[in-house]
């Protein structure tokens, strides 16, 4: 007995069922992916490239501009999914701030500005950059705001009132000048209702705004207000508060900023930032992009040596020191030709100082006073005036240093201790020169014809009223009274050419 064979007709009719099932599954999967794409819009492509983290720590200055611009370009070339600006700044130059904002707006890579770590701030210029970024976030215990422009060369905000009256600001309608943003971390912090702590009228809750001290100051503040409102409207953030940050110098904490739609969210860590940014739609130049940042790796790019060097030499204090070293070194080289070291060091320092000042908003009056002061101090050394030229030169030098950099941006001013050191060193140099000059006038003459008067010697031979005398180890022709004998002591009373007039020594 055996197993009966299976009839072919019992199997073949079932074979077409599997291809139909596969086709159905593929069609359903394709329709599902298409529907998901239509529902979510353009999705950031998945990539193994890490997000780049840039550190913005300190004043917004030319060195920071080059650091951010260079790395944004590199991030775009690498296809980086997100660039994070980890910010802690007291403010900076308006021209540098606007260059950074233009780079962010033109970047094909989304930029997230994160005010961190706790205790950091995005004051003044940092507020503008935060508003311009695609994602705005803050760590707990941070603050932003106080974005009122400061008058160039002045000592306060451009409005009268509690902040003080500053001088007129020449303005900068095209945004390329060196108007700086005010560093205000005082008591003008808005409360949770968004009304802030700015001065208020007797009736109602509207903040009382101080009147501008001049039409030019009003022009500068209106330009800054319109600029930050435009950034706020572009990113869909609180434009009214942004304008108040400019006009009334108000500030917000991280929690208040998130509640009032000034920032997108708060994040205490970088991982939390990336997780909360995931799935958010941001507006780029070529359309809307949905971020896919959850769990991606990060790469921190610190400022390289070029950026650090530029940050050092563009410090106004360092620029002033370089200028002084350069000028004094070259002067010493001219006084002592062939030494080479002072001239070489002085020339390098002078070039670096001039480059530094070219990067900063230079006040020509301040630079002129510094040059005048140096010239007067040098003149005191060659033509002693018993301190008149030296004191005047020191005063001009200190005043010029105070006016050298035409900005009140925090971190970009000349320090008072340095000015005190320049003043003290100039006065000491003047005192030394004046003391040496006084001693030289009082000291006895030690060379020349004047030195010979009063010198004693003895007669070597004498006939009548002429003869020879031995003075200073030398034999001189001499004339004098008759009757002098050999070896008689004499004293010189005058000198005529190479002939001495002598008299017997008492």
MARLUM-674857 format. One record per residue (C-alpha): residue number from 1; residue in one letter; x, y, z. Coordinates in nm, 3 decimals, m for minus. Layout:
NODE/n/res/east/north/up
NODE/NUM/a/X/Y/Z
...
***
This chain:
NODE/n/res/east/north/up
NODE/1/x/0.000/0.000/0.000
NODE/2/x/0.130/0.358/m0.059
NODE/3/x/0.031/0.720/m0.029
NODE/4/x/m0.192/0.822/m0.312
NODE/5/x/m0.044/1.098/m0.530
NODE/6/x/m0.169/1.452/m0.492
NODE/7/x/m0.357/1.573/m0.787
NODE/8/x/m0.205/1.886/m0.951
NODE/9/x/m0.537/2.055/m0.990
NODE/10/x/m0.577/2.077/m0.608
NODE/11/x/m0.266/2.309/m0.571
NODE/12/x/m0.236/2.523/m0.884
NODE/13/x/m0.553/2.729/m0.835
NODE/14/x/m0.413/2.877/m0.508
NODE/15/x/m0.085/3.016/m0.654
NODE/16/x/m0.217/3.356/m0.777
NODE/17/x/m0.333/3.453/m0.425
NODE/18/x/0.022/3.546/m0.300
NODE/19/x/0.111/3.796/m0.579
NODE/20/x/m0.220/3.973/m0.534
NODE/21/x/m0.153/4.006/m0.161
NODE/22/x/0.196/4.151/m0.216
NODE/23/x/0.065/4.403/m0.466
NODE/24/x/m0.204/4.510/m0.220
NODE/25/x/0.048/4.556/0.063
NODE/26/x/0.289/4.760/m0.152
NODE/27/x/0.009/4.982/m0.279
NODE/28/x/m0.117/5.044/0.075
NODE/29/x/0.235/5.126/0.197
NODE/30/x/0.291/5.370/m0.087
NODE/31/x/m0.040/5.542/m0.022
NODE/32/x/0.040/5.565/0.351
NODE/33/x/0.382/5.724/0.291
NODE/34/x/0.232/5.969/0.046
NODE/35/x/m0.042/6.067/0.285
NODE/36/x/0.212/6.116/0.564
NODE/37/x/0.424/6.336/0.342
NODE/38/x/0.123/6.548/0.248
NODE/39/x/0.025/6.583/0.613
NODE/40/x/0.365/6.685/0.751
NODE/41/x/0.506/6.893/0.466
NODE/42/x/0.880/6.896/0.383
NODE/43/x/1.070/6.680/0.632
NODE/44/x/1.436/6.739/0.716
NODE/45/x/1.621/6.441/0.569
NODE/46/x/1.759/6.188/0.813
NODE/47/x/2.135/6.223/0.841
NODE/48/x/2.423/6.095/1.048
NODE/49/x/2.581/6.442/1.048
NODE/50/x/2.577/6.589/1.401
NODE/51/x/2.431/6.922/1.497
NODE/52/x/2.697/7.192/1.536
NODE/53/x/2.722/7.393/1.858
NODE/54/x/2.892/7.734/1.845
NODE/55/x/2.983/7.926/2.161
NODE/56/x/2.893/8.295/2.170
NODE/57/x/3.048/8.405/2.498
NODE/58/x/3.129/8.773/2.541
NODE/59/x/3.067/9.095/2.352
NODE/60/x/2.939/9.081/1.994
NODE/61/x/3.247/9.210/1.811
NODE/62/x/3.420/9.157/1.475
NODE/63/x/3.595/8.840/1.596
NODE/64/x/3.260/8.683/1.684
NODE/65/x/3.119/8.778/1.343
NODE/66/x/3.394/8.595/1.156
NODE/67/x/3.361/8.291/1.383
NODE/68/x/2.986/8.258/1.321
NODE/69/x/2.992/8.340/0.950
NODE/70/x/3.273/8.094/0.880
NODE/71/x/3.109/7.807/1.068
NODE/72/x/2.763/7.871/0.918
NODE/73/x/2.916/7.840/0.573
NODE/74/x/3.096/7.521/0.675
NODE/75/x/2.774/7.379/0.824
NODE/76/x/2.587/7.445/0.501
NODE/77/x/2.860/7.271/0.300
NODE/78/x/2.847/6.966/0.529
NODE/79/x/2.468/6.942/0.530
NODE/80/x/2.440/6.992/0.907
NODE/81/x/2.078/6.953/1.026
NODE/82/x/2.098/7.232/1.288
NODE/83/x/2.341/7.494/1.419
NODE/84/x/2.306/7.588/1.786
NODE/85/x/2.440/7.922/1.912
NODE/86/x/2.506/7.877/2.282
NODE/87/x/2.489/8.240/2.391
NODE/88/x/2.597/8.444/2.691
NODE/89/x/2.653/8.805/2.589
NODE/90/x/2.615/9.148/2.748
NODE/91/x/2.568/9.311/2.406
NODE/92/x/2.802/9.449/2.144
NODE/93/x/2.845/9.654/1.830
NODE/94/x/2.544/9.722/1.613
NODE/95/x/2.738/9.664/1.291
NODE/96/x/2.858/9.323/1.412
NODE/97/x/2.510/9.229/1.533
NODE/98/x/2.351/9.306/1.198
NODE/99/x/2.613/9.104/1.013
NODE/100/x/2.539/8.801/1.230
NODE/101/x/2.164/8.844/1.176
NODE/102/x/2.210/8.868/0.800
NODE/103/x/2.416/8.547/0.810
NODE/104/x/2.140/8.370/1.008
NODE/105/x/1.864/8.488/0.774
NODE/106/x/2.060/8.379/0.467
NODE/107/x/2.173/8.046/0.612
NODE/108/x/2.032/7.732/0.445
NODE/109/x/2.084/7.556/0.779
NODE/110/x/1.833/7.618/1.062
NODE/111/x/1.986/7.813/1.352
NODE/112/x/1.880/7.772/1.714
NODE/113/x/1.997/8.031/1.965
NODE/114/x/2.012/7.892/2.318
NODE/115/x/2.083/8.128/2.608
NODE/116/x/2.284/7.903/2.839
NODE/117/x/2.411/7.798/3.087
NODE/118/x/2.197/7.906/3.381
NODE/119/x/2.299/8.257/3.481
NODE/120/x/2.373/8.359/3.123
NODE/121/x/2.203/8.647/2.943
NODE/122/x/2.117/8.765/2.596
NODE/123/x/2.115/9.134/2.671
NODE/124/x/2.116/9.410/2.418
NODE/125/x/2.253/9.276/2.087
NODE/126/x/2.185/8.919/2.202
NODE/127/x/1.811/8.991/2.204
NODE/128/x/1.818/9.084/1.834
NODE/129/x/2.008/8.765/1.746
NODE/130/x/1.765/8.557/1.952
NODE/131/x/1.467/8.705/1.766
NODE/132/x/1.634/8.643/1.429
NODE/133/x/1.702/8.273/1.494
NODE/134/x/1.476/7.998/1.364
NODE/135/x/1.455/7.846/1.713
NODE/136/x/1.483/8.060/2.030
NODE/137/x/1.540/7.885/2.360
NODE/138/x/1.667/7.974/2.706
NODE/139/x/1.798/7.776/3.000
NODE/140/x/1.638/7.833/3.342
NODE/141/x/1.769/8.133/3.539
NODE/142/x/1.867/8.328/3.228
NODE/143/x/1.738/8.659/3.096
NODE/144/x/1.713/8.867/2.781
NODE/145/x/1.615/9.221/2.684
NODE/146/x/1.744/9.573/2.754
NODE/147/x/1.798/9.635/2.384
NODE/148/x/1.786/10.016/2.381
NODE/149/x/2.056/10.164/2.153
NODE/150/x/2.323/10.362/2.337
NODE/151/x/2.448/10.697/2.211
NODE/152/x/2.793/10.682/2.060
NODE/153/x/3.050/10.817/2.298
NODE/154/x/2.780/10.888/2.555
NODE/155/x/2.717/10.775/2.904
NODE/156/x/2.360/10.654/2.897
NODE/157/x/2.054/10.566/2.698
NODE/158/x/1.932/10.810/2.436
NODE/159/x/1.628/10.896/2.646
NODE/160/x/1.622/11.131/2.941
NODE/161/x/1.504/11.007/3.276
NODE/162/x/1.639/10.748/3.515
NODE/163/x/1.888/10.611/3.266
NODE/164/x/2.065/10.944/3.228
NODE/165/x/2.097/11.179/2.934
NODE/166/x/2.345/11.091/2.667
NODE/167/x/2.481/11.317/2.393
NODE/168/x/2.335/11.318/2.048
NODE/169/x/2.386/11.011/1.841
NODE/170/x/2.470/11.067/1.476
NODE/171/x/2.244/10.776/1.388
NODE/172/x/2.286/10.497/1.141
NODE/173/x/1.989/10.467/0.904
NODE/174/x/2.141/10.191/0.694
NODE/175/x/2.241/9.983/0.990
NODE/176/x/2.609/9.976/0.903
NODE/177/x/2.732/10.219/1.162
NODE/178/x/2.861/10.158/1.508
NODE/179/x/2.559/10.237/1.720
NODE/180/x/2.577/9.998/2.014
NODE/181/x/2.310/9.827/2.213
NODE/182/x/2.268/9.905/2.577
NODE/183/x/2.370/9.654/2.838
NODE/184/x/2.094/9.670/3.088
NODE/185/x/2.061/9.406/3.352
NODE/186/x/1.913/9.628/3.616
NODE/187/x/1.562/9.636/3.754
NODE/188/x/1.362/9.681/3.433
NODE/189/x/1.244/9.321/3.428
NODE/190/x/0.897/9.260/3.297
NODE/191/x/0.654/9.082/3.524
NODE/192/x/0.448/8.782/3.436
NODE/193/x/0.169/8.987/3.283
NODE/194/x/0.398/9.144/3.029
NODE/195/x/0.363/9.495/3.174
NODE/196/x/0.720/9.504/3.302
NODE/197/x/0.867/9.733/3.562
NODE/198/x/0.904/10.034/3.339
NODE/199/x/0.778/10.370/3.471
NODE/200/x/0.399/10.402/3.443
NODE/201/x/0.145/10.675/3.406
NODE/202/x/m0.093/10.753/3.691
NODE/203/x/m0.389/10.611/3.499
NODE/204/x/m0.385/10.271/3.329
NODE/205/x/m0.119/10.008/3.298
NODE/206/x/0.060/10.134/2.987
NODE/207/x/0.429/10.199/3.047
NODE/208/x/0.535/10.562/3.044
NODE/209/x/0.798/10.616/2.777
NODE/210/x/1.049/10.894/2.819
NODE/211/x/1.061/11.154/2.547
NODE/212/x/1.367/11.141/2.323
NODE/213/x/1.630/11.402/2.403
NODE/214/x/1.666/11.490/2.034
NODE/215/x/1.520/11.408/1.696
NODE/216/x/1.836/11.219/1.604
NODE/217/x/1.809/10.996/1.909
NODE/218/x/1.443/10.928/1.829
NODE/219/x/1.550/10.836/1.476
NODE/220/x/1.802/10.580/1.604
NODE/221/x/1.555/10.419/1.846
NODE/222/x/1.276/10.411/1.586
NODE/223/x/1.510/10.239/1.343
NODE/224/x/1.606/9.978/1.604
NODE/225/x/1.240/9.924/1.700
NODE/226/x/1.136/9.866/1.340
NODE/227/x/1.428/9.631/1.291
NODE/228/x/1.346/9.405/1.586
NODE/229/x/0.971/9.414/1.506
NODE/230/x/1.048/9.289/1.158
NODE/231/x/1.249/9.001/1.303
NODE/232/x/0.968/8.919/1.547
NODE/233/x/0.705/8.916/1.274
NODE/234/x/0.927/8.697/1.055
NODE/235/x/0.954/8.433/1.328
NODE/236/x/0.602/8.472/1.466
NODE/237/x/0.715/8.596/1.808
NODE/238/x/0.594/8.872/2.039
NODE/239/x/0.663/9.189/1.841
NODE/240/x/0.511/9.426/2.099
NODE/241/x/0.744/9.312/2.373
NODE/242/x/1.037/9.330/2.133
NODE/243/x/0.961/9.695/2.069
NODE/244/x/0.932/9.762/2.442
NODE/245/x/1.273/9.598/2.493
NODE/246/x/1.414/9.863/2.260
NODE/247/x/1.215/10.166/2.373
NODE/248/x/1.190/10.096/2.748
NODE/249/x/1.492/9.866/2.802
NODE/250/x/1.278/9.601/2.975
NODE/251/x/1.401/9.248/3.040
NODE/252/x/1.246/8.904/3.087
NODE/253/x/1.342/8.582/3.259
NODE/254/x/1.339/8.254/3.069
NODE/255/x/1.004/8.144/3.213
NODE/256/x/0.837/8.479/3.140
NODE/257/x/0.983/8.487/2.789
NODE/258/x/0.835/8.145/2.710
NODE/259/x/0.497/8.245/2.855
NODE/260/x/0.483/8.564/2.646
NODE/261/x/0.589/8.400/2.316
NODE/262/x/0.923/8.580/2.313
NODE/263/x/1.104/8.247/2.284
NODE/264/x/0.987/7.904/2.169
NODE/265/x/1.062/7.707/2.485
NODE/266/x/1.301/7.664/2.777
NODE/267/x/1.563/7.389/2.785
NODE/268/x/1.807/7.315/3.062
NODE/269/x/2.031/7.089/2.854
NODE/270/x/2.135/7.056/2.492
NODE/271/x/1.964/6.718/2.469
NODE/272/x/1.639/6.876/2.589
NODE/273/x/1.681/7.152/2.331
NODE/274/x/1.715/6.902/2.045
NODE/275/x/1.423/6.695/2.172
NODE/276/x/1.189/6.996/2.190
NODE/277/x/1.303/7.130/1.853
NODE/278/x/1.222/6.796/1.691
NODE/279/x/0.914/6.817/1.469
NODE/280/x/0.898/7.197/1.466
NODE/281/x/0.841/7.363/1.130
NODE/282/x/1.080/7.652/1.060
NODE/283/x/1.069/7.897/0.773
NODE/284/x/1.379/7.896/0.555
NODE/285/x/1.458/8.095/0.244
NODE/286/x/1.345/7.808/0.020
NODE/287/x/1.037/7.704/0.216
NODE/288/x/0.925/7.539/0.536
NODE/289/x/1.138/7.264/0.690
NODE/290/x/1.034/7.030/0.970
NODE/291/x/1.324/6.958/1.204
NODE/292/x/1.423/6.603/1.291
NODE/293/x/1.667/6.658/1.577
NODE/294/x/1.562/6.416/1.851
NODE/295/x/1.855/6.205/1.962
NODE/296/x/2.104/6.331/1.703
NODE/297/x/2.469/6.373/1.798
NODE/298/x/2.625/6.714/1.857
NODE/299/x/2.965/6.858/1.771
NODE/300/x/3.099/7.159/1.959
NODE/301/x/3.320/7.390/1.752
NODE/302/x/3.510/7.626/1.977
NODE/303/x/3.671/7.946/1.846
NODE/304/x/4.004/7.862/1.683
NODE/305/x/4.332/8.043/1.746
NODE/306/x/4.263/8.301/1.476
NODE/307/x/3.932/8.396/1.634
NODE/308/x/4.088/8.408/1.980
NODE/309/x/4.379/8.620/1.856
NODE/310/x/4.142/8.859/1.679
NODE/311/x/3.928/8.880/1.992
NODE/312/x/4.235/8.972/2.196
NODE/313/x/4.380/9.237/1.968
NODE/314/x/4.041/9.397/1.899
NODE/315/x/4.003/9.462/2.270
NODE/316/x/4.038/9.842/2.305
NODE/317/x/4.271/9.801/2.604
NODE/318/x/4.504/9.575/2.408
NODE/319/x/4.484/9.806/2.106
NODE/320/x/4.589/10.102/2.320
NODE/321/x/4.879/9.908/2.470
NODE/322/x/4.994/9.794/2.126
NODE/323/x/4.988/10.152/1.999
NODE/324/x/5.192/10.277/2.296
NODE/325/x/5.447/9.996/2.268
NODE/326/x/5.474/10.055/1.894
NODE/327/x/5.533/10.429/1.918
NODE/328/x/5.778/10.408/2.210
NODE/329/x/5.967/10.123/2.045
NODE/330/x/6.015/10.312/1.720
NODE/331/x/6.120/10.628/1.908
NODE/332/x/6.379/10.433/2.107
NODE/333/x/6.510/10.279/1.786
NODE/334/x/6.561/10.627/1.636
NODE/335/x/6.736/10.741/1.953
NODE/336/x/6.965/10.436/1.957
NODE/337/x/7.005/10.317/1.595
NODE/338/x/7.122/9.962/1.552
NODE/339/x/6.961/9.811/1.861
NODE/340/x/6.697/9.656/1.628
NODE/341/x/6.486/9.485/1.897
NODE/342/x/6.286/9.795/2.001
NODE/343/x/6.229/9.892/1.639
NODE/344/x/6.119/9.543/1.535
NODE/345/x/5.885/9.493/1.831
NODE/346/x/5.755/9.849/1.795
NODE/347/x/5.679/9.813/1.425
NODE/348/x/5.491/9.483/1.476
NODE/349/x/5.297/9.626/1.771
NODE/350/x/5.209/9.941/1.580
NODE/351/x/5.075/9.746/1.281
NODE/352/x/4.870/9.518/1.505
NODE/353/x/4.736/9.819/1.694
NODE/354/x/4.636/9.994/1.373
NODE/355/x/4.464/9.677/1.249
NODE/356/x/4.279/9.648/1.579
NODE/357/x/4.160/10.007/1.566
NODE/358/x/4.050/9.960/1.205
NODE/359/x/3.816/9.682/1.324
NODE/360/x/3.667/9.900/1.599
NODE/361/x/3.454/10.216/1.580
NODE/362/x/3.745/10.458/1.608
NODE/363/x/3.704/10.815/1.732
NODE/364/x/3.940/11.030/1.525
NODE/365/x/3.955/11.301/1.793
NODE/366/x/4.071/11.041/2.045
NODE/367/x/4.336/10.908/1.808
NODE/368/x/4.457/11.263/1.742
NODE/369/x/4.485/11.336/2.115
NODE/370/x/4.688/11.018/2.167
NODE/371/x/4.934/11.116/1.891
NODE/372/x/4.960/11.468/2.032
NODE/373/x/5.022/11.335/2.381
NODE/374/x/5.298/11.103/2.261
NODE/375/x/5.462/11.387/2.068
NODE/376/x/5.459/11.615/2.374
NODE/377/x/5.608/11.345/2.597
NODE/378/x/5.887/11.286/2.344
NODE/379/x/5.943/11.662/2.319
NODE/380/x/5.980/11.676/2.698
NODE/381/x/6.267/11.428/2.674
NODE/382/x/6.455/11.629/2.407
NODE/383/x/6.364/11.983/2.514
NODE/384/x/6.313/11.976/2.892
NODE/385/x/6.044/12.219/3.001
NODE/386/x/6.048/12.116/3.367
NODE/387/x/5.723/11.918/3.325
NODE/388/x/5.506/12.151/3.118
NODE/389/x/5.522/11.947/2.796
NODE/390/x/5.516/11.615/2.981
NODE/391/x/5.209/11.694/3.193
NODE/392/x/5.026/11.831/2.892
NODE/393/x/5.119/11.523/2.689
NODE/394/x/5.001/11.288/2.963
NODE/395/x/4.668/11.470/2.988
NODE/396/x/4.620/11.452/2.610
NODE/397/x/4.713/11.084/2.613
NODE/398/x/4.461/10.994/2.883
NODE/399/x/4.182/11.198/2.724
NODE/400/x/4.251/11.041/2.387
NODE/401/x/4.243/10.693/2.537
NODE/402/x/3.906/10.766/2.696
NODE/403/x/3.767/10.877/2.360
NODE/404/x/3.955/10.626/2.142
NODE/405/x/3.677/10.371/2.087
NODE/406/x/3.350/10.537/1.994
NODE/407/x/3.113/10.299/2.170
NODE/408/x/2.961/10.224/2.508
NODE/409/x/2.914/9.855/2.433
NODE/410/x/2.995/9.646/2.739
NODE/411/x/3.333/9.480/2.718
NODE/412/x/3.450/9.716/2.444
NODE/413/x/3.549/10.017/2.652
NODE/414/x/3.891/10.121/2.778
NODE/415/x/3.930/10.016/3.140
NODE/416/x/3.980/10.277/3.410
NODE/417/x/4.278/10.095/3.568
NODE/418/x/4.457/10.102/3.233
NODE/419/x/4.391/10.474/3.199
NODE/420/x/4.522/10.525/3.552
NODE/421/x/4.833/10.325/3.464
NODE/422/x/4.891/10.533/3.151
NODE/423/x/4.851/10.854/3.351
NODE/424/x/5.082/10.742/3.633
NODE/425/x/5.350/10.615/3.395
NODE/426/x/5.336/10.938/3.194
NODE/427/x/5.365/11.151/3.505
NODE/428/x/5.653/10.940/3.638
NODE/429/x/5.837/10.974/3.308
NODE/430/x/5.781/11.348/3.315
NODE/431/x/5.901/11.371/3.676
NODE/432/x/6.216/11.176/3.593
NODE/433/x/6.294/11.396/3.293
NODE/434/x/6.228/11.715/3.491
NODE/435/x/6.447/11.597/3.781
NODE/436/x/6.734/11.511/3.551
NODE/437/x/6.702/11.848/3.378
NODE/438/x/6.711/12.034/3.712
NODE/439/x/7.016/11.841/3.825
NODE/440/x/7.194/11.909/3.498
NODE/441/x/7.145/12.284/3.543
NODE/442/x/7.275/12.273/3.900
NODE/443/x/7.567/12.036/3.841
NODE/444/x/7.913/12.183/3.784
NODE/445/x/8.047/12.190/3.431
NODE/446/x/8.280/11.897/3.369
NODE/447/x/8.396/11.964/3.011
NODE/448/x/8.470/12.247/2.771
NODE/449/x/8.612/12.596/2.827
NODE/450/x/8.371/12.668/3.111
NODE/451/x/8.500/12.369/3.303
NODE/452/x/8.858/12.508/3.296
NODE/453/x/8.767/12.822/3.490
NODE/454/x/8.865/12.773/3.855
NODE/455/x/9.085/12.471/3.793
NODE/456/x/9.420/12.474/3.976
NODE/457/x/9.765/12.373/3.849
NODE/458/x/10.131/12.475/3.879
NODE/459/x/10.382/12.671/3.674
NODE/460/x/10.632/12.475/3.469
NODE/461/x/10.829/12.779/3.338
NODE/462/x/10.766/13.154/3.335
NODE/463/x/10.922/13.461/3.173
NODE/464/x/10.779/13.806/3.233
NODE/465/x/10.404/13.784/3.201
NODE/466/x/10.384/13.459/2.997
NODE/467/x/10.489/13.102/3.039
NODE/468/x/10.352/12.749/3.066
NODE/469/x/10.140/12.584/3.332
NODE/470/x/10.048/12.220/3.401
NODE/471/x/9.667/12.171/3.434
NODE/472/x/9.466/11.846/3.413
NODE/473/x/9.786/11.655/3.328
NODE/474/x/9.845/11.878/3.022
NODE/475/x/10.095/12.157/2.948
NODE/476/x/9.920/12.482/2.854
NODE/477/x/10.036/12.823/2.737
NODE/478/x/9.946/13.083/2.996
NODE/479/x/9.967/13.452/3.078
NODE/480/x/9.940/13.622/3.408
NODE/481/x/10.119/13.851/3.650
NODE/482/x/10.498/13.886/3.642
NODE/483/x/10.711/13.724/3.904
NODE/484/x/10.564/13.373/3.893
NODE/485/x/10.821/13.104/3.957
NODE/486/x/10.842/12.736/3.859
NODE/487/x/10.620/12.502/4.055
NODE/488/x/10.418/12.795/4.193
NODE/489/x/10.047/12.701/4.237
NODE/490/x/9.809/12.893/4.011
NODE/491/x/9.434/12.904/3.941
NODE/492/x/9.279/12.946/3.595
NODE/493/x/9.055/13.255/3.565
NODE/494/x/8.982/13.252/3.191
NODE/495/x/9.051/13.070/2.866
NODE/496/x/9.114/13.227/2.528
NODE/497/x/9.155/12.966/2.260
NODE/498/x/9.442/12.752/2.381
NODE/499/x/9.582/13.013/2.617
NODE/500/x/9.493/13.022/2.984
NODE/501/x/9.478/13.327/3.206
NODE/502/x/9.604/13.239/3.554
NODE/503/x/9.665/13.405/3.888
NODE/504/x/9.860/13.291/4.190
NODE/505/x/9.658/13.055/4.411
NODE/506/x/9.609/13.202/4.755
***
